[in-house]
């Protein structure tokens, strides 16, 4: 009797998390354009590191065992690369295009996990990679209104793709640490350590930029730090612990759709045909890689029962 309310709550929190993450690209781009990507990186990482510093005593403290220090530093590099790649990337491309590129992250995680031997690369994963590559190639080579716009698409797209690569490093190598210390502690420690290299991007005007944030800038910063990072970690963990992986995975396909919609609503970005077509192709590739093995096992078991 108590399981159903928990599952209902999990569905609600999953929907909330996906909605927040889907709108995040619009706020990342807005904040990056308003402050400049270098200042945006410094301000955002410091702003989210401060509450992590204050909350960590309630989640196991600031230390890990000596044998885990190297892995913690590695995933902190992954966290920094994710922040830097996304903030600088969204300075060049629209929220919708960036959200579509971000949707390739499950493929990157599967590919890197196979490369490092933590998971096996399956035939559906390879097919999905090929299909998504075709979609990405179409996105980058599509018709644009000028050379400068096309150069920005390539530059920003590669940065966002790199952010997905670094996030994959965090996901793959944080698993054992999360099992040992808990998800919030590892996330908080990696964010705090990621804030250190971000200081290299600070300038004499960074503090002044932070002081002079307008209401939109303050809201975007609060959205990206307190809501889009700290709060959604809790809601995501609650949902994934109680729902089937296929359900959670399917919900993530709404993120690029929401990114396109939020870019249009928040920033007034136009929705072109080329990114939409490319997005459908990319998502098809991700779906093939993610759900192909499940469908294959299901079909195989049915065939076995029939025979």
C-alpha positions, 0 to 999 in steps of 0.5 A, a space after each residue: 500500500 505504501 509503495 504506490 504513493 512513493 511511486 507517484 511521488 517519484 513520477 512527479 519529482 522525475 517530471 519536475 527534474 526533467 522540466 528544470 533540466 530542460 529549461 536550463 540551457 536557456 538560462 545558461 545561455 542567458 547568463 553567459 551572454 549577460 556576463 560573458 562566458 569567463 565571468 559566468 563560469 567563475 560566478 556560477 561555480 563559486 555560487 554553487 560551491 558556497 552552499 556545498 561548503 556549508 551543507 557538507 558537514 551534514 552529509 559526511 564532511 569534507 574528507 575521503 580515504 587516501 585511496 579515493 583522492 585520485 578518483 575524486 580529483 578526476 571526477 572534479 576535472 570532469 565536473 569543471 569540464 562540464 561547467 566550462 564547456 556548457 557555459 562557453 558553448 552556449 555563448 555561441 549556439 542557441 538553447 535548442 541546438 545546445 539541448 539537442 547536442 546535450 542529448 548525445 550524452 548517454 551515447 558518450 557515457 556508453 562509449 567511454 564505459 566500453 572503452 574503460 571496460 566498465 560496460 560492454 559495447 553492444 551492437 545497438 550501441 554501435 548502430 545508435 552511434 552511427 545514426 546519431 553521428 549522421 544527425 550531428 553531421 547534418 546539424 553542423 552542415 545544415 543551411 545557415 544564414 551566414 559564415 559567421 553563424 556557421 562558425 559559431 555553430 561549429 565552435 559552440 557545438 564542439 564545446 557543448 559536446 566536450 562538456 558532455 564528454 567531461 560529464 561522462 567522465 564524472 558519471 563513469 568514475 563517480 559510481 564507486 565513490 557515490 556507493 561509498 560516500 553518498 551522491 550529495 557528498 561526492 557531487 558537492 566535493 567535486 563542485 568545490 574542487 571544480 571551482 578552483 580551476 575556474 578561478 583562472 578565468 577571473 579578471 579584475 572586472 569579475 567581482 564588479 560583474 557579480 555585484 551588478 547583476 540585474 534581476 534577470 541575472 540573479 534569477 538565472 544564477 539562482 535557477 542554475 545553482 540552487 534549483 538546477 543543481 542542488 535541488 534536482 540532485 535530490 529529486 533525481 536520486 529519489 526518482 531513479 531509486 524508485 522507478 524503472 531505468 527504462 522509465 527514467 531514460 525515456 523521460 530524458 528525451 523530453 529535455 531537448 524538446 523542452 530546451 527548444 521550447 524554453 529558448 523560444 519562450 525565454 530568449 525569443 529564439 526562432 525554431 529552424 527546421 534543420 536543428 529539429 530534423 537533426 534532433 530527431 535523428 540524434 534522438 533516434 540514435 540515442 534511443 536505439 543505443 539505450 533501448 535496443 538491448 532491452 528490446 532484443 532481450 525481450 524479443 529473444 525471451 518471447 521467441 524462446 517461449 514460443 518455441 
